[in-house]
Amino acid sequence: MSSGIDPYDHLCIFLNPDGTLTRFLTLPKKKANPIATNGEPVVSKDHTLNAEKKTHVRIYMPTIKLPLNNDTRIPIIIFYPFSNWYFPMWDTETNERITSELACQVPAIVVSVHYRLAPENRLPAQYHDGVDAILWVREQALNPNGEQWIKDYGDISRCYLYGHGSGGNIAFFSALEATRMELEPLKIVGNIMNQPLFWK
């Protein structure tokens, strides 16, 4: 017996014949703001994670003055936004509020990951993107020409994975994969999963 509910209509999507989605729902976007011109508590900037995969990260840093020494470096949170696997959230105002509050209140450098979406990219593509973000943070810290906020202010011996919804699921599997990798001097010291969409 049919419920009479069209799941595609309910989710504001259309499944195309080639298996891709047309996404009709749009949320307000937020551009990165690398310079605090009006007293903003957090600044942000975008980087390409993997050009071939078309993945990106947005970094958030609190605008507090920190002396450049190892005793005052702040932790790094690699954040995997919720998306229900199919909806892009990384550059929306909703995600901006979450990541900005994290960066400001902890305080921490937050690396928000724009991972690939389903059904165009099926699992485990999202898990691979999650690991790519961990390796990217490590590379920035070790590379003399790496991302300056991470090099100057980040403590890669205190990295956390944090995911919400489908992002929590990605955080879990990324952490599992990280246990099989040589990441020193980067250390993952915590994994935070908010409603991580596990299923049997």
C-alpha positions as a LaTeX table, in Angstrom:
\begin{tabular}{lrrr}
\hline
Residue & $x$ (\AA) & $y$ (\AA) & $z$ (\AA) \\
\hline
Met1 & 0.00 & 0.00 & 0.00 \\
Ser2 & 1.48 & 3.33 & $-1.07$ \\
Ser3 & 1.88 & 6.11 & 1.47 \\
Gly4 & 1.22 & 8.68 & $-1.24$ \\
Ile5 & 4.42 & 10.56 & $-0.37$ \\
Asp6 & 6.99 & 11.13 & $-3.08$ \\
Pro7 & 10.38 & 11.04 & $-1.28$ \\
Tyr8 & 12.09 & 13.00 & $-4.05$ \\
Asp9 & 9.49 & 15.73 & $-3.88$ \\
His10 & 9.72 & 15.73 & $-0.09$ \\
Leu11 & 13.50 & 16.26 & $-0.29$ \\
Cys12 & 13.21 & 18.87 & $-3.07$ \\
Ile13 & 15.28 & 16.79 & $-5.47$ \\
Phe14 & 14.79 & 15.16 & $-8.85$ \\
Leu15 & 16.52 & 11.92 & $-9.83$ \\
Asn16 & 17.82 & 12.27 & $-13.37$ \\
Pro17 & 18.00 & 9.31 & $-15.78$ \\
Asp18 & 21.80 & 9.24 & $-15.50$ \\
Gly19 & 21.61 & 8.75 & $-11.71$ \\
Thr20 & 22.53 & 12.32 & $-10.76$ \\
Leu21 & 20.33 & 14.65 & $-8.74$ \\
Thr22 & 18.86 & 18.03 & $-9.50$ \\
Arg23 & 18.71 & 19.82 & $-6.14$ \\
Phe24 & 15.99 & 22.46 & $-5.97$ \\
Leu25 & 16.44 & 23.53 & $-2.35$ \\
Thr26 & 18.84 & 26.40 & $-1.86$ \\
Leu27 & 20.06 & 27.80 & 1.44 \\
Pro28 & 21.65 & 31.22 & 1.97 \\
Lys29 & 25.36 & 31.08 & 1.21 \\
Lys30 & 28.19 & 32.69 & 3.13 \\
Lys31 & 31.47 & 33.71 & 1.53 \\
Ala32 & 34.76 & 33.30 & 3.32 \\
Asn33 & 35.96 & 36.39 & 5.19 \\
Pro34 & 39.76 & 36.27 & 5.63 \\
Ile35 & 40.13 & 39.74 & 7.17 \\
Ala36 & 38.24 & 41.02 & 10.21 \\
Thr37 & 37.28 & 44.52 & 9.12 \\
Asn38 & 34.30 & 45.04 & 11.44 \\
Gly39 & 35.44 & 43.35 & 14.62 \\
Glu40 & 34.29 & 39.86 & 13.61 \\
Pro41 & 35.26 & 37.24 & 16.22 \\
Val42 & 36.22 & 34.72 & 13.51 \\
Val43 & 37.92 & 34.93 & 10.12 \\
Ser44 & 37.76 & 32.31 & 7.37 \\
Lys45 & 39.31 & 31.34 & 4.05 \\
Asp46 & 38.83 & 28.66 & 1.40 \\
His47 & 41.32 & 26.14 & 0.04 \\
Thr48 & 41.15 & 23.40 & $-2.55$ \\
Leu49 & 41.43 & 19.98 & $-0.94$ \\
Asn50 & 41.58 & 17.89 & $-4.11$ \\
Ala51 & 41.13 & 19.61 & $-7.48$ \\
Glu52 & 40.38 & 16.37 & $-9.34$ \\
Lys53 & 37.67 & 15.37 & $-6.86$ \\
Lys54 & 36.40 & 18.98 & $-6.62$ \\
Thr55 & 36.62 & 18.95 & $-2.83$ \\
His56 & 37.40 & 21.97 & $-0.66$ \\
Val57 & 37.95 & 23.08 & 2.90 \\
Arg58 & 37.06 & 26.31 & 4.65 \\
Ile59 & 39.26 & 27.25 & 7.60 \\
Tyr60 & 37.99 & 29.29 & 10.55 \\
Met61 & 40.21 & 31.01 & 13.10 \\
Pro62 & 39.27 & 33.15 & 16.09 \\
Thr63 & 40.55 & 36.71 & 15.92 \\
Ile64 & 42.36 & 36.58 & 19.23 \\
Lys65 & 45.97 & 37.69 & 19.45 \\
Leu66 & 48.19 & 34.69 & 20.14 \\
Pro67 & 51.93 & 34.72 & 20.74 \\
Leu68 & 53.65 & 32.39 & 18.30 \\
Asn69 & 54.92 & 29.65 & 20.60 \\
Asn70 & 54.02 & 26.03 & 21.22 \\
Asp71 & 52.56 & 26.74 & 24.67 \\
Thr72 & 49.73 & 28.86 & 23.31 \\
Arg73 & 48.85 & 27.08 & 20.10 \\
Ile74 & 45.19 & 26.16 & 19.75 \\
Pro75 & 43.72 & 22.77 & 18.79 \\
Ile76 & 42.55 & 21.94 & 15.28 \\
Ile77 & 39.04 & 20.59 & 14.69 \\
Ile78 & 38.41 & 18.87 & 11.36 \\
Phe79 & 34.68 & 19.30 & 10.90 \\
Tyr80 & 32.46 & 17.22 & 8.62 \\
Pro81 & 29.13 & 19.05 & 8.13 \\
Phe82 & 25.77 & 17.31 & 7.97 \\
Ser83 & 24.45 & 16.85 & 4.44 \\
Asn84 & 22.18 & 13.79 & 4.63 \\
Trp85 & 24.78 & 12.54 & 2.12 \\
Tyr86 & 23.24 & 14.50 & $-0.76$ \\
Phe87 & 22.93 & 18.20 & 0.11 \\
Pro88 & 25.87 & 20.67 & 0.04 \\
Met89 & 26.16 & 22.49 & 3.37 \\
Trp90 & 29.77 & 23.55 & 3.75 \\
Asp91 & 29.38 & 27.17 & 2.56 \\
Thr92 & 25.89 & 27.88 & 3.93 \\
Glu93 & 25.00 & 30.35 & 6.66 \\
Thr94 & 23.83 & 27.41 & 8.80 \\
Asn95 & 27.24 & 25.75 & 8.67 \\
Glu96 & 28.92 & 29.12 & 9.14 \\
Arg97 & 27.18 & 29.60 & 12.49 \\
Ile98 & 28.22 & 26.16 & 13.72 \\
Thr99 & 31.84 & 26.43 & 12.68 \\
Ser100 & 32.27 & 30.05 & 13.77 \\
Glu101 & 30.92 & 29.27 & 17.24 \\
Leu102 & 33.28 & 26.30 & 17.50 \\
Ala103 & 36.28 & 28.38 & 16.50 \\
Cys104 & 35.39 & 31.23 & 18.84 \\
Gln105 & 34.22 & 29.37 & 21.92 \\
Val106 & 36.76 & 26.54 & 22.15 \\
Pro107 & 38.92 & 28.38 & 20.80 \\
Ala108 & 40.25 & 26.34 & 17.89 \\
Ile109 & 41.12 & 26.38 & 14.24 \\
Val110 & 38.21 & 24.67 & 12.47 \\
Val111 & 38.70 & 23.01 & 9.09 \\
Ser112 & 35.26 & 22.45 & 7.54 \\
Val113 & 35.30 & 19.82 & 4.78 \\
His114 & 33.33 & 19.99 & 1.53 \\
Tyr115 & 33.22 & 16.27 & 0.78 \\
Arg116 & 31.64 & 14.69 & $-2.29$ \\
Leu117 & 27.91 & 13.99 & $-2.29$ \\
Ala118 & 25.70 & 11.04 & $-3.18$ \\
Pro119 & 24.38 & 9.65 & $-5.43$ \\
Glu120 & 26.89 & 11.11 & $-7.88$ \\
Asn121 & 29.65 & 9.82 & $-5.60$ \\
Arg122 & 28.78 & 6.70 & $-3.66$ \\
Leu123 & 30.36 & 5.45 & $-0.48$ \\
Pro124 & 33.21 & 5.10 & 0.34 \\
Ala125 & 34.05 & 8.30 & $-1.59$ \\
Gln126 & 33.02 & 10.45 & 1.39 \\
Tyr127 & 35.26 & 8.46 & 3.73 \\
His128 & 38.19 & 8.96 & 1.38 \\
Asp129 & 37.53 & 12.71 & 1.41 \\
Gly130 & 37.47 & 12.62 & 5.20 \\
Val131 & 40.92 & 11.06 & 5.26 \\
Asp132 & 42.14 & 13.51 & 2.61 \\
Ala133 & 41.27 & 16.35 & 5.00 \\
Ile134 & 43.36 & 14.80 & 7.78 \\
Leu135 & 46.33 & 14.38 & 5.45 \\
Trp136 & 45.85 & 17.93 & 4.14 \\
Val137 & 46.09 & 19.39 & 7.66 \\
Arg138 & 49.27 & 17.39 & 8.30 \\
Glu139 & 50.77 & 18.55 & 5.00 \\
Gln140 & 50.04 & 22.22 & 5.77 \\
Ala141 & 51.80 & 21.98 & 9.11 \\
Leu142 & 54.91 & 20.31 & 7.66 \\
Asn143 & 55.18 & 22.21 & 4.38 \\
Pro144 & 57.29 & 25.41 & 4.65 \\
Asn145 & 54.75 & 27.02 & 2.29 \\
Gly146 & 51.72 & 25.52 & 4.01 \\
Glu147 & 48.58 & 27.28 & 5.22 \\
Gln148 & 49.84 & 30.03 & 7.54 \\
Trp149 & 47.04 & 29.90 & 10.11 \\
Ile150 & 47.73 & 26.22 & 10.73 \\
Lys151 & 51.50 & 26.72 & 10.78 \\
Asp152 & 51.46 & 29.76 & 13.07 \\
Tyr153 & 48.58 & 29.01 & 15.43 \\
Gly154 & 47.54 & 25.36 & 15.13 \\
Asp155 & 48.62 & 22.54 & 17.43 \\
Ile156 & 48.66 & 19.43 & 15.25 \\
Ser157 & 49.32 & 17.28 & 18.30 \\
Arg158 & 45.76 & 18.18 & 19.38 \\
Cys159 & 43.52 & 17.41 & 16.42 \\
Tyr160 & 39.87 & 16.44 & 16.78 \\
Leu161 & 37.45 & 15.00 & 14.27 \\
Tyr162 & 33.92 & 16.31 & 14.63 \\
Gly163 & 30.95 & 15.41 & 12.48 \\
His164 & 27.24 & 16.09 & 12.52 \\
Gly165 & 24.72 & 13.68 & 10.97 \\
Ser166 & 26.28 & 12.09 & 7.89 \\
Gly167 & 29.39 & 14.06 & 8.82 \\
Gly168 & 29.52 & 12.14 & 12.11 \\
Asn169 & 29.49 & 8.92 & 10.13 \\
Ile170 & 32.40 & 10.21 & 8.05 \\
Ala171 & 34.27 & 11.24 & 11.20 \\
Phe172 & 33.89 & 7.70 & 12.57 \\
Phe173 & 35.21 & 5.93 & 9.48 \\
Ser174 & 37.94 & 8.53 & 8.94 \\
Ala175 & 39.14 & 7.92 & 12.48 \\
Leu176 & 39.20 & 4.16 & 11.87 \\
Glu177 & 41.29 & 4.64 & 8.75 \\
Ala178 & 43.60 & 7.04 & 10.57 \\
Thr179 & 44.53 & 4.31 & 13.06 \\
Arg180 & 46.17 & 2.44 & 10.18 \\
Met181 & 48.20 & 5.43 & 9.00 \\
Glu182 & 51.46 & 7.04 & 10.05 \\
Leu183 & 50.38 & 10.59 & 10.81 \\
Glu184 & 53.09 & 11.86 & 13.17 \\
Pro185 & 53.50 & 14.58 & 14.25 \\
Leu186 & 49.73 & 15.00 & 13.79 \\
Lys187 & 47.76 & 13.33 & 16.55 \\
Ile188 & 44.01 & 12.74 & 16.63 \\
Val189 & 43.10 & 13.02 & 20.30 \\
Gly190 & 39.31 & 12.95 & 20.05 \\
Asn191 & 36.40 & 12.03 & 17.79 \\
Ile192 & 33.06 & 13.78 & 18.29 \\
Met193 & 30.02 & 12.30 & 16.54 \\
Asn194 & 26.68 & 14.09 & 16.70 \\
Gln195 & 23.87 & 11.77 & 15.49 \\
Pro196 & 26.21 & 9.96 & 13.08 \\
Leu197 & 23.58 & 8.13 & 10.99 \\
Phe198 & 24.64 & 4.58 & 11.72 \\
Trp199 & 22.36 & 1.85 & 10.42 \\
Lys200 & 22.18 & $-1.93$ & 10.36 \\
\hline
\end{tabular}
